[in-house]
Amino acid sequence: MTQKDLELILLRQWAAHIQTPIWIAGVEGELLFYNEPAEQLLRRRFDEAGEMPLDQLAALFNTATEDGRPVTSRDLPLGVALSERRPAQGRLRVSALDGSVRLIDVTAVPIIAAGNRHLGAIVFFNEVMP
């Protein structure tokens, strides 16, 4: 297991106590953590999923635009937050791990630590109810 930056450890602790679904990604887009409300939406506990690289995530969740067009990892709000280091938002269709398709609003914000160190991004998402 690699050493994590203190800011990411504290952010994970904070996210564990928030009732909004939250996803924390590293600099390369790899999944570092998601909280319990995100577990309910994605249909898998983080302890079961664990950390994983961005490419594996894209295949696992089959993400598309609101109208069903495939979207690349770079064009996701997370991809924009990581590559351009700016907040980004969008509405996406995501296949949960139980096979259900969910429409979610996503906001991704880059994590910039002291000394202008880029540590990844935090993603807030919420299911859009019909």
C-alpha positions as CSV (number, residue, x, y, z in Angstrom):
1,M,0.0,0.0,0.0
2,T,1.4,3.4,-0.9
3,Q,1.7,6.3,1.5
4,K,-1.2,8.8,1.1
5,D,-0.9,12.6,1.5
6,L,-2.3,13.8,4.8
7,E,-4.8,16.0,2.9
8,L,-6.3,12.9,1.2
9,I,-6.5,11.0,4.5
10,L,-8.3,13.9,6.1
11,L,-10.6,14.4,3.1
12,R,-11.5,10.7,3.2
13,Q,-12.3,11.0,6.9
14,W,-14.5,14.1,6.3
15,A,-16.3,12.4,3.3
16,A,-17.2,9.4,5.5
17,H,-19.4,11.7,7.6
18,I,-21.2,13.5,4.8
19,Q,-24.6,12.4,3.6
20,T,-24.0,13.4,0.0
21,P,-22.5,10.7,-2.3
22,I,-18.8,11.5,-2.6
23,W,-16.0,9.9,-4.6
24,I,-12.3,10.8,-4.2
25,A,-9.9,10.3,-7.0
26,G,-6.1,10.5,-7.2
27,V,-4.1,12.5,-9.7
28,E,-4.4,9.9,-12.4
29,G,-8.2,9.5,-11.9
30,E,-7.8,6.3,-9.8
31,L,-10.5,5.6,-7.3
32,L,-9.2,6.2,-3.8
33,F,-12.5,6.2,-1.8
34,Y,-16.3,6.6,-2.0
35,N,-18.6,7.1,1.0
36,E,-21.6,5.1,2.2
37,P,-24.2,7.3,0.4
38,A,-22.2,6.6,-2.8
39,E,-22.2,2.9,-2.0
40,Q,-26.0,2.9,-1.9
41,L,-26.1,4.6,-5.4
42,L,-23.4,2.4,-6.9
43,R,-24.7,-0.8,-5.2
44,R,-21.3,-2.0,-3.9
45,R,-19.5,-1.2,-0.7
46,F,-16.2,0.5,-1.1
47,D,-14.6,-2.2,1.1
48,E,-15.6,-4.7,-1.6
49,A,-14.6,-2.5,-4.6
50,G,-11.4,-1.1,-3.3
51,E,-9.1,1.3,-5.0
52,M,-8.8,0.9,-8.8
53,P,-7.4,2.6,-11.8
54,L,-9.4,5.0,-14.1
55,D,-9.6,2.6,-17.0
56,Q,-11.1,-0.2,-14.9
57,L,-13.6,2.3,-13.5
58,A,-14.8,3.4,-16.9
59,A,-15.4,-0.2,-18.0
60,L,-17.1,-1.1,-14.7
61,F,-19.6,1.7,-14.6
62,N,-20.4,2.1,-18.3
63,T,-20.8,5.9,-18.2
64,A,-22.7,7.8,-20.9
65,T,-24.1,11.2,-21.6
66,E,-27.7,12.0,-20.5
67,D,-28.9,11.0,-24.0
68,G,-26.9,7.7,-24.0
69,R,-23.8,8.6,-26.0
70,P,-20.6,7.1,-24.7
71,V,-18.3,9.5,-23.0
72,T,-14.5,9.2,-22.6
73,S,-12.8,9.4,-19.2
74,R,-11.2,12.7,-20.2
75,D,-14.6,14.3,-21.0
76,L,-16.2,13.3,-17.7
77,P,-16.4,16.1,-15.1
78,L,-13.7,14.1,-13.2
79,G,-11.5,14.2,-16.2
80,V,-11.9,17.9,-16.7
81,A,-11.2,18.6,-13.0
82,L,-8.0,16.5,-13.2
83,S,-6.6,17.7,-16.5
84,E,-7.7,21.3,-16.4
85,R,-7.6,21.7,-12.7
86,R,-11.0,23.5,-12.6
87,P,-14.4,22.5,-11.3
88,A,-16.7,20.8,-13.9
89,Q,-20.2,19.5,-13.8
90,G,-22.6,17.4,-15.9
91,R,-25.4,15.0,-16.0
92,L,-24.5,11.3,-16.8
93,R,-26.1,7.9,-17.2
94,V,-24.2,5.4,-15.1
95,S,-24.7,1.6,-14.8
96,A,-24.7,0.7,-11.2
97,L,-23.0,-2.5,-10.2
98,D,-26.4,-4.3,-9.9
99,G,-27.1,-3.5,-13.6
100,S,-29.5,-0.7,-13.0
101,V,-29.0,2.5,-15.0
102,R,-29.1,5.7,-13.0
103,L,-29.2,9.4,-14.1
104,I,-26.9,11.4,-11.9
105,D,-25.7,15.0,-11.6
106,V,-22.0,15.2,-11.1
107,T,-19.7,18.0,-9.8
108,A,-16.0,17.5,-9.7
109,V,-13.6,19.8,-8.0
110,P,-9.8,19.5,-8.1
111,I,-7.9,19.0,-4.9
112,I,-5.0,21.5,-4.6
113,A,-3.0,21.3,-1.5
114,A,-0.5,23.8,0.0
115,G,2.4,24.6,-2.3
116,N,0.0,24.2,-5.3
117,R,0.3,20.4,-5.1
118,H,-2.3,18.7,-7.2
119,L,-3.6,15.7,-5.3
120,G,-6.6,14.6,-7.4
121,A,-10.3,15.5,-7.4
122,I,-13.4,15.1,-5.2
123,V,-16.6,14.3,-7.0
124,F,-20.1,15.0,-5.6
125,F,-23.0,13.3,-7.2
126,N,-26.7,12.9,-6.7
127,E,-29.3,10.7,-8.5
128,V,-31.8,12.7,-10.6
129,M,-35.3,11.4,-9.7
130,P,-37.8,11.0,-12.4
